[in-house]
């Protein structure tokens, strides 16, 4: 008699590595790739046949296998203890000429399995036939042959042992965290068997499988999941993730970030100190490297807490940063890219840039940028063809959890790629200037004469800067990038950022910026009023264009004033410029320019009246007047903005010169008349004096004549 072989197989299955995170201001997504967990069952046996060769039968289901498998979580021993009741049935029937039996089978179990034992009727034994990366192939010797029509059940046990090492390993069994795949075993096209999984009390368990019933909890708090009888055992797969609340073990590090002391506290699960060492060493080097690359100081007050975390769902995030508490959470399985990405979120946390895509993209960019300097090799999420197939404008990438997983993956990958393209075009130095401006609240469209070398007080912003800008969104970031680099990023925004209904804004912006540059150039040292810059920053281009047209008309008024003042040798006052630069806009410019032109006209008329030479009569007419002084007074008053005083002084000077000739003649005639009158008066006086003198002499002679008589 000869043996004959049959084959019984289970399907190869995949498991999910980790779940998506629960919350957070800034979150980092997990890899979400299937890890190769193999549940392959091969049974190869032999049957006895007579010397005459029999007809070849189908390989299965001549022999069928079903298993009732129990997974018991034993965190105190860092293992899952597996008990499988393996039932083998020989469906063949002996004939008068053939006797059929099976004497061995092969069973593939998880690669982490060890300590194999099998007991039951017939004296079975189990041995390792071969080891592969993703499974171990066991050979089960039946001992006593399984004859035609016979059924036999054995109890096989083994342990799935957590060997530690890789943080991304599928099998973890500890007091804080348990994660592992559970399979069912059966021959092909064979219904039957079951799976049950037991956890000690206190664990929060997450698992997704349509074959699992709701869990039960016994009086001791032990949790059990079970399937009942499986109709398609080869399609069963469940990946369990369970955590148990526990106190963290803290490890404090003192590091320097840009010359500033920072306390870095690592909070790991007590049974995972390797996580604290791995991430502590990385961030101790990574945070200073990130600060140097980004060019901003450490922006958060107080210590930085980095805590070990778990993600439960199949579309999980492996990290998050909460700026309000200064806390980073990094999943137990996360690699160095996630740690550096979350570290970069200490800067790109929503307070520097407003949009999610910008914060996530540049956190990824800088994580990759500093990786070599800190001794790790990482890469940002790859923008694959599959992700590109669900492409969306990054402005349409909503809050965390609002998009389906592939779109979410696209958002991360596309934002990282866009950040790389932006940085490549901008250059490191100019990109740092963008971050510095955003951090200080200095938006684009600052006054043209801004002193970028000076610093205003303790703000760190340039002297005269218009401060208080909110973190720039996609519009403000585009404006800052183009202002600080002198390069255009319009094409990148059209390709990656804007929604179709937003594209026209880029066209409107281009036209408005051209008009803005023209008016700024024409204005020269005069600043456009803040209302114009505010409209440009807000992308209110219709309003901005109207204001720019008004500014152009106001500059026409300015130029008329300058053209009139220059030939007259006058210096225009700051009044017109102040009216132009005022917050209210240009409403006062027209009235001011009209008043100044009238003042210049008055001065010009006065200056034109000044005689080139002055004769004696005009000199007499100007006695008591100072038209030259009045004209100088008018000039000074105009320069000081005292237009009424200037006009009055100009009018006084002009009138003095106009009246000088007539007034001089009148004064000369008056003086001649006065002189004649004086002469006549003097003559009369002399005549009177002579008469009086003669009478007096006569009186003196009369008494003397009487005496002689």
C-alpha positions in Angstrom: 0.0 0.0 0.0 1.2 3.5 -0.8 0.4 6.9 0.7 -1.3 9.6 -1.2 -1.1 13.3 -0.4 -3.7 16.0 0.0 -3.4 19.7 0.5 -5.4 22.0 2.9 -4.6 25.8 2.8 -5.8 29.0 4.5 -5.7 32.3 2.8 -3.0 34.8 3.3 -4.3 37.9 5.1 -3.1 41.4 6.0 -3.4 43.4 9.2 -3.6 47.0 10.0 -0.6 48.4 11.8 -2.3 51.0 13.9 -5.4 53.1 14.5 -6.1 56.7 13.8 -5.7 59.2 16.7 -8.6 60.7 18.6 -8.1 64.4 18.8 -5.6 67.2 18.7 -4.8 70.7 17.4 -2.1 69.5 15.2 -2.1 65.8 14.2 0.3 63.5 12.3 -1.1 60.7 10.4 0.0 57.1 10.6 1.3 54.9 7.8 -2.0 53.1 7.4 -0.3 50.4 5.4 -1.2 46.7 5.8 1.4 44.7 7.6 2.0 41.2 6.3 0.4 38.9 8.8 0.2 35.4 7.4 -2.4 32.9 8.4 -1.4 30.1 6.0 -2.5 26.6 6.8 -1.0 23.8 4.7 -1.8 20.2 5.4 0.1 17.6 3.4 -0.6 14.0 4.3 -0.3 10.5 2.9 -2.8 7.6 2.4 -2.1 4.0 1.9 -3.0 2.6 -1.5 -2.7 -0.9 -2.9 0.1 -2.0 -5.1 -2.1 -1.2 -8.1 -2.0 2.5 -8.7 -5.4 4.1 -8.0 -7.0 6.9 -9.9 -5.9 10.3 -8.8 -8.5 12.0 -6.5 -9.0 15.7 -5.9 -6.7 17.0 -3.1 -9.4 18.4 -1.0 -11.7 18.0 0.8 -10.6 14.5 1.2 -9.1 15.7 4.4 -10.7 18.6 6.2 -9.4 20.5 9.2 -11.3 22.9 11.4 -10.0 24.7 14.5 -11.6 26.2 17.6 -8.9 28.7 18.5 -8.5 30.6 21.8 -6.2 33.5 22.2 -5.5 34.4 25.9 -3.7 37.7 26.5 -1.0 37.3 29.3 0.6 40.7 29.7 2.6 39.6 32.8 4.4 37.1 30.6 4.5 39.4 27.5 2.8 36.8 25.4 -0.5 35.6 23.9 -1.2 32.0 24.8 -2.9 30.2 21.9 -4.9 27.0 22.3 -6.2 25.4 19.1 -8.6 22.4 19.1 -7.7 20.9 15.7 -10.3 18.6 14.3 -9.2 16.4 11.4 -11.7 14.4 9.3 -10.8 11.8 6.6 -13.7 12.0 4.1 -12.4 9.1 2.0 -13.9 5.6 2.2 -12.0 2.4 1.9 -12.9 0.1 -1.0 -12.3 -3.6 -1.6 -9.1 -2.6 -3.3 -8.1 0.7 -1.5 -7.4 1.7 2.0 -7.1 5.5 2.6 -5.4 7.2 5.5 -3.5 10.4 6.5 -0.5 10.4 8.8 0.7 14.0 8.8 -0.2 17.6 8.0 1.5 21.0 7.9 0.3 24.1 9.7 1.6 27.7 9.2 1.5 29.9 12.3 2.6 33.4 13.1 6.3 34.1 12.9 6.5 35.1 16.6 5.1 31.8 17.7 7.1 29.5 20.0 6.9 26.6 22.4 4.7 24.3 20.3 2.9 21.4 21.9 0.2 19.0 20.8 -1.7 16.4 22.7 -4.6 14.0 22.0 -5.5 10.6 20.7 -3.0 8.7 18.6 0.1 10.2 20.1 0.6 13.2 17.8 3.8 15.4 17.7 4.7 18.8 16.3 7.9 20.0 14.8 9.1 23.1 12.9 9.4 22.3 9.3 10.7 25.7 8.1 10.9 29.4 9.1 9.9 32.3 6.9 9.9 36.0 7.5 6.1 36.1 7.9 5.3 32.6 9.3 6.6 29.4 10.7 5.6 26.1 9.0 4.8 23.3 11.5 4.6 19.6 10.7 2.0 17.7 12.7 2.6 14.0 12.8 -0.6 12.2 13.6 1.0 9.3 15.4 -1.7 6.8 14.7 -2.9 7.0 11.2 -6.2 8.8 10.5 -8.1 6.1 8.6 -11.0 6.5 6.1 -14.1 8.0 7.6 -12.3 8.8 10.9 -12.4 12.0 12.9 -9.8 13.0 15.5 -9.3 16.1 17.6 -6.1 17.3 19.2 -5.1 20.2 21.4 -2.3 22.2 20.1 -0.8 25.1 22.1 1.8 27.7 21.4 2.7 31.2 22.5 2.9 34.5 20.5 5.8 36.2 22.2 6.5 39.9 22.2 10.2 40.1 21.4 10.4 43.9 21.6 12.8 45.7 19.3 11.0 47.4 16.4 8.4 50.0 17.5 6.4 49.1 14.4 6.1 45.4 15.3 2.6 44.0 15.0 2.8 42.0 18.2 3.0 43.9 21.4 2.0 42.5 24.8 2.4 44.6 27.8 0.7 46.0 30.8 0.0 49.3 29.0 -0.7 48.1 25.4 -1.6 44.9 23.6 -1.8 44.6 19.8 -1.9 41.4 17.7 -3.7 39.7 14.8 -6.1 36.8 15.3 -6.7 34.3 12.6 -8.9 31.2 12.1 -7.6 28.0 10.6 -9.4 25.6 8.3 -9.1 23.7 5.1 -10.2 25.3 1.9 -14.0 25.4 1.3 -14.6 24.0 4.8 -17.0 25.8 7.1 -16.7 25.4 10.9 -14.5 26.3 13.7 -14.4 29.4 15.8 -12.2 32.1 17.4 -12.3 33.6 20.8 -10.0 36.2 22.4 -9.7 36.9 26.2 -8.3 40.0 27.8 -7.6 40.6 31.5 -9.7 43.2 33.3 -9.0 46.9 32.8 -8.2 47.0 29.1 -9.9 49.3 26.6 -10.2 47.1 23.5 -10.6 48.2 19.9 -11.2 45.7 17.1 -13.1 45.7 13.8 -14.4 42.4 12.4 -17.9 41.6 11.2 -17.6 38.0 12.5 -17.1 39.0 16.1 -20.0 39.2 18.5 -20.2 42.0 21.1 -17.8 41.3 24.0 -18.8 39.7 27.3 -17.3 40.5 30.7 -17.3 38.1 33.6 -17.5 38.8 37.3 -13.7 39.3 37.5 -13.8 41.8 34.7 -12.2 39.5 32.1 -13.2 40.5 28.6 -14.0 37.9 25.9 -14.6 38.3 22.2 -15.9 35.3 20.2 -17.1 34.5 16.7 -19.4 31.6 17.0 -19.3 29.0 14.2 -17.5 30.5 11.2 -19.1 29.9 7.8 -16.0 31.1 6.0 -13.1 30.7 8.4 -10.4 31.5 5.8 -11.8 35.0 5.4 -11.7 35.7 9.1 -9.2 38.3 10.4 -9.2 40.6 13.4 -6.5 43.0 14.6 -6.9 43.8 18.3 -5.5 46.9 19.9 -6.0 47.4 23.7 -4.6 49.8 26.2 -4.9 49.9 29.9 -4.8 53.2 31.9 -1.5 53.5 33.7 0.7 56.1 35.2 3.4 57.5 33.0 7.0 57.2 33.8 8.6 60.6 33.3 12.1 61.3 32.1 13.2 65.0 32.1 15.9 66.3 29.8 17.4 69.8 29.8 18.3 71.0 26.3 19.1 74.3 24.6 17.0 75.4 21.6 18.4 78.5 19.9 20.2 79.5 23.1 17.1 79.2 25.2 16.8 76.5 27.9 14.0 74.1 27.5 12.8 71.3 29.7 11.9 68.3 27.7 9.8 65.7 29.6 9.3 62.3 28.1 6.3 60.4 29.4 6.4 56.8 28.5 4.5 53.7 29.6 6.3 52.0 32.4 6.9 48.9 30.3 8.1 50.8 27.2 11.2 52.8 28.4 12.7 52.2 24.9 10.1 54.7 23.5 11.3 57.4 25.9 15.0 56.8 25.0 14.3 56.7 21.3 12.2 59.8 21.1 14.2 61.7 23.8 17.5 61.2 22.0 15.9 62.2 18.7 14.1 65.4 19.9 17.1 66.5 22.0 19.0 66.8 18.7 16.0 67.5 16.5 14.5 70.5 18.2 17.7 72.6 18.1 18.2 71.6 14.4 14.6 72.6 13.6 15.0 76.0 15.3 18.1 76.6 13.3 16.5 75.6 10.0 13.3 77.5 10.6 15.1 80.6 11.9 12.7 81.5 14.7 13.3 81.2 18.5 11.5 78.7 20.6 8.0 80.2 20.7 6.3 78.3 23.6 6.5 79.0 27.3 7.1 76.3 29.9 8.3 72.8 29.5 7.6 70.6 26.5 5.9 67.3 27.3 6.1 64.4 24.9 3.8 61.5 25.8 3.5 58.0 24.5 0.1 57.5 22.9 -2.1 54.9 21.1 -4.2 55.1 18.0 -7.1 52.7 17.8 -8.9 53.0 14.5 -7.7 51.6 11.2 -7.2 55.1 9.8 -5.1 56.4 12.7 -2.9 59.3 13.3 0.4 58.5 14.9 1.1 61.9 16.5 -0.3 65.3 17.5 0.8 68.6 19.0 -1.4 70.7 21.3 0.0 74.2 21.5 -2.3 75.2 24.3 -0.8 72.7 26.7 2.7 72.5 25.1 2.2 68.7 24.7 3.2 66.3 21.9 1.7 62.9 21.7 3.6 60.3 19.7 2.2 56.8 19.1 4.1 53.9 20.5 4.8 52.6 17.0 5.7 55.9 15.3 9.1 56.3 13.6 11.5 59.3 13.6 9.7 61.2 10.8 6.6 61.5 13.0 8.6 62.7 16.0 10.4 65.3 14.0 7.2 66.3 12.2 5.5 66.8 15.6 8.5 68.7 16.8 8.2 71.1 13.9 4.6 71.7 14.9 6.0 73.6 17.9 6.5 76.4 15.3 3.9 75.5 12.7 1.1 75.2 15.2 -1.6 77.4 13.7 -0.2 80.6 15.3 2.4 81.1 12.6 0.3 80.1 9.6 -3.4 79.7 9.4 -4.1 76.9 6.9 -3.9 73.2 7.7 -2.1 72.4 4.5 0.6 75.0 5.2 1.3 73.8 8.7 1.3 70.2 7.9 3.3 70.7 4.7 6.1 72.7 6.3 6.2 70.5 9.4 6.9 67.6 7.0 9.4 69.6 5.0 11.5 70.6 8.0 11.3 67.1 9.5 13.0 65.8 6.3 15.3 68.8 6.1 16.9 68.2 9.5 16.8 64.4 9.5 20.3 64.0 8.1 21.8 66.5 10.7 20.3 64.4 13.6 21.4 61.1 12.2 18.2 59.6 10.9 16.9 58.9 7.4 13.2 59.8 6.8 11.0 60.7 3.9 7.7 62.6 3.7 4.6 60.9 2.5 5.0 59.9 -1.1 2.5 61.4 -3.6 1.6 58.2 -5.4 -0.5 57.7 -8.5 -3.3 56.3 -6.4 -3.4 59.4 -4.2 -3.2 61.7 -7.1 -6.3 60.0 -8.4 -8.3 61.6 -5.5 -6.6 65.0 -5.9 -8.3 68.0 -4.4 -7.3 71.6 -4.1 -5.5 72.0 -0.8 -7.9 74.8 0.2 -10.6 72.1 0.1 -8.7 69.9 2.6 -10.9 70.2 5.7 -10.4 69.7 9.4 -9.0 66.5 10.9 -11.4 63.6 10.3 -13.6 65.4 7.8 -12.3 63.6 4.7 -12.2 60.0 3.8 -8.8 58.2 4.3 -7.4 58.4 0.8 -8.2 62.1 0.5 -6.6 62.6 3.9 -3.5 60.8 2.8 -3.5 63.0 -0.4 -3.6 66.1 1.8 -0.5 65.1 3.7 1.4 64.0 0.7 0.4 67.0 -1.5 1.1 69.6 1.2 4.5 68.1 1.8 5.3 68.2 -1.9 4.0 71.8 -2.2 6.1 72.9 0.8 9.2 71.4 -0.8 8.5 73.2 -4.1 7.9 76.5 -2.3 11.1 76.1 -0.2 13.1 75.2 -3.3 12.0 78.3 -5.1 12.3 80.7 -2.1 15.6 79.6 -0.7 16.4 79.1 3.0 17.2 82.7 3.8 14.2 84.3 2.2 11.9 81.6 3.6 13.2 82.4 7.1 12.4 86.1 6.4 8.8 85.0 5.6 8.5 83.2 8.9 10.0 86.1 10.8 7.5 88.5 9.3 4.6 86.2 10.0 5.7 85.6 13.6 5.9 89.4 14.2 2.5 90.1 12.7 4.1 92.0 9.8 1.9 91.4 6.7 2.8 92.2 3.1 2.2 95.7 1.7 4.1 97.7 4.3 4.9 101.4 3.9 7.4 101.9 1.1 9.9 103.7 3.4 9.9 101.0 6.1 13.2 100.8 7.9 13.8 97.1 7.8 17.2 97.5 9.6 15.7 99.2 12.6 13.8 97.5 15.4 10.9 99.0 17.2 11.3 98.6 20.9 10.8 95.1 22.2 8.6 93.9 19.3 11.5 92.9 17.1 9.6 94.3 14.1 11.0 97.0 11.8 10.5 100.6 12.8 7.3 102.0 11.3 5.9 98.6 10.5 2.1 98.1 10.5 1.7 95.3 13.0 -1.1 93.1 14.4 -1.7 90.9 11.3 -3.3 87.5 12.0 -1.4 84.4 11.0 -1.4 84.5 7.2 -3.8 82.2 5.3 -3.1 81.0 1.8 -3.6 84.6 0.5 -1.3 86.3 3.0 1.3 83.6 2.7 1.4 84.1 -1.1 1.8 87.9 -0.6 4.6 87.4 2.0 6.4 84.9 -0.2 6.4 87.1 -3.2 7.3 90.2 -1.2 10.2 88.6 0.7 11.7 86.6 -2.2 10.9 88.8 -5.2 9.7 85.7 -7.1 6.3 84.6 -8.3 4.5 81.7 -6.7 1.3 82.2 -8.6 1.7 79.0 -10.6 2.1 76.8 -7.6 -1.0 78.3 -6.0 -3.0 77.7 -9.2 -1.8 74.1 -9.4 -2.0 73.0 -5.8 -4.0 75.4 -3.6 -7.0 77.2 -5.0 -10.4 75.9 -5.7 -11.9 76.5 -9.2 -14.1 79.2 -7.8 -11.1 81.0 -6.3 -8.9 81.0 -9.4 -10.3 84.4 -10.5 -8.9 86.0 -7.4 -5.4 85.3 -8.6 -6.2 87.1 -11.9 -7.8 90.0 -9.9 -4.7 90.1 -7.7 -2.3 90.3 -10.6 -4.1 93.3 -12.1 -4.4 95.0 -8.7 -0.7 94.4 -7.8 0.3 95.9 -11.2 -1.8 99.0 -10.5 -0.5 99.2 -6.9 3.1 99.1 -8.0 2.5 101.8 -10.6 0.9 104.1 -8.0 3.5 103.4 -5.3 6.3 104.2 -7.9 4.6 107.4 -8.8 4.0 108.4 -5.2 7.7 108.2 -4.5 8.5 109.1 -0.9 4.8 109.7 -0.3 3.1 106.7 1.3 -0.2 105.4 0.2 -2.7 105.6 3.1 -3.2 102.5 5.3 -6.7 101.9 3.8 -5.1 101.1 0.4 -2.7 98.5 2.0 -5.5 97.1 4.1 -7.6 96.5 1.0 -4.7 94.8 -0.8 -4.0 92.5 2.2 -7.6 91.6 2.4 -7.7 90.8 -1.3 -10.5 93.3 -1.7 -9.3 94.2 -5.1 -12.3 96.2 -6.3 -12.0 98.5 -3.3 -8.3 98.6 -3.7 -8.5 99.6 -7.4 -11.0 102.4 -6.6 -8.7 103.7 -3.9 -5.7 103.5 -6.2 -7.5 105.5 -8.9 -8.3 108.1 -6.2 -4.7 108.1 -5.2 -3.7 108.7 -8.8 -6.0 111.7 -9.0 -4.6 113.0 -5.7 -1.1 112.7 -7.1 -2.2 114.8 -10.0 -3.2 117.5 -7.5 0.2 117.1 -5.8 2.0 117.5 -9.1 0.1 120.7 -9.9 1.1 122.1 -6.5 4.7 121.1 -7.0 4.7 122.5 -10.5 3.4 125.8 -9.3 5.5 126.0 -6.2 8.9 125.3 -7.8 9.1 128.4 -10.1 8.1 130.6 -7.2 10.8 129.2 -5.0 8.3 127.9 -2.5 8.5 124.8 -0.4 5.1 123.0 -0.2 4.1 122.2 3.4 3.5 118.7 4.7 -0.2 119.4 4.9 -1.0 118.0 1.4 1.2 114.9 2.0 -0.5 114.4 5.4 -3.9 114.6 3.8 -2.8 112.1 1.1 -1.3 109.6 3.7 -4.2 110.0 6.2 -6.2 106.9 7.2 -9.4 108.5 5.7 -7.9 108.4 2.2 -7.9 111.3 -0.2 -11.1 113.2 0.6 -9.1 116.3 1.9 -6.4 116.3 -0.8 -8.5 118.2 -3.4 -9.5 121.0 -1.0 -6.0 121.3 0.3 -4.4 121.4 -3.1 -6.9 124.1 -4.2 -6.0 126.2 -1.2 -2.3 125.8 -1.7 -2.6 126.7 -5.4 -4.5 129.9 -4.4 -1.8 130.7 -1.8 1.0 130.1 -4.4 -1.0 132.4 -6.8 -1.2 135.1 -4.2 2.5 134.8 -3.5 3.3 134.9 -7.2 1.2 137.9 -7.8 2.9 139.7 -5.0 6.4 138.7 -6.3 5.4 139.8 -9.8 4.4 143.2 -8.4 7.9 143.8 -6.8 9.6 146.6 -8.8 13.0 146.0 -10.3 14.2 149.5 -9.3 12.7 152.0 -6.9 12.8 155.8 -7.6 12.7 158.5 -4.9 9.0 158.9 -5.1 8.4 155.1 -4.6 10.9 155.1 -1.8 8.9 157.8 -0.1 5.7 155.8 -0.8 7.2 152.7 0.9 8.1 154.6 4.0 6.6 152.5 7.0 6.0 149.4 4.8 8.2 146.3 4.5 6.9 144.4 1.4 10.1 142.3 1.1 9.7 141.2 4.7 6.0 140.5 4.1 6.9 138.4 1.0 9.4 136.4 3.0 6.8 136.0 5.8 4.4 134.7 3.2 7.0 132.2 2.0 7.7 131.0 5.5 4.0 130.8 6.4 3.3 128.7 3.3 6.1 126.3 4.1 4.6 126.0 7.6 1.2 125.3 6.2 -0.2 128.6 7.5 -2.0 129.4 4.2 -4.1 132.3 5.5 -1.2 134.1 7.0 0.8 133.5 3.8 -2.0 135.0 1.7 -2.4 138.0 4.0 1.4 138.6 3.9 1.5 138.3 0.2 -1.5 140.6 -0.2 0.2 143.2 2.1 3.4 143.1 0.1 1.7 143.3 -3.2 -0.5 146.2 -2.1 2.5 148.1 -0.7 4.3 147.9 -4.0 1.2 148.8 -6.0 0.5 151.9 -3.8 4.2 153.0 -3.5 4.2 155.5 -6.5 0.9 157.2 -5.7 1.5 157.3 -2.0 5.0 158.6 -2.7 3.7 161.4 -4.9 1.1 162.3 -2.3 3.7 162.3 0.4 6.1 164.4 -1.7 3.4 167.0 -2.5 2.5 167.0 1.1 6.1 167.5 2.1 6.4 170.3 -0.5 3.3 172.0 0.8 4.5 171.6 4.3 7.8 173.1 3.3 6.3 176.1 1.6 4.0 176.6 4.5 6.9 176.4 6.8 8.9 178.9 4.7 5.9 181.3 4.6 5.4 180.9 8.2 9.0 181.5 8.9 8.9 184.7 6.7 5.8 185.9 8.5 7.5 185.1 11.8 10.6 187.0 10.7 8.5 189.9 9.5 6.7 190.0 12.8 9.9 189.9 14.7 11.3 192.7 12.7 8.1 194.8 13.3 8.2 194.2 17.0 11.9 195.0 17.1 11.4 198.3 15.3 8.5 199.3 17.6 10.6 198.5 20.6 13.4 200.6 19.4 11.1 203.5 18.7 9.7 203.4 22.2 13.2 203.5 23.7 14.0 206.6 21.6 10.9 208.6 22.6 11.7 209.2 26.4 15.2 210.3 25.5 13.8 212.9 23.1 11.5 214.3 25.7 14.3 214.7 28.1 16.3 216.6 25.6 13.4 218.8 24.9 
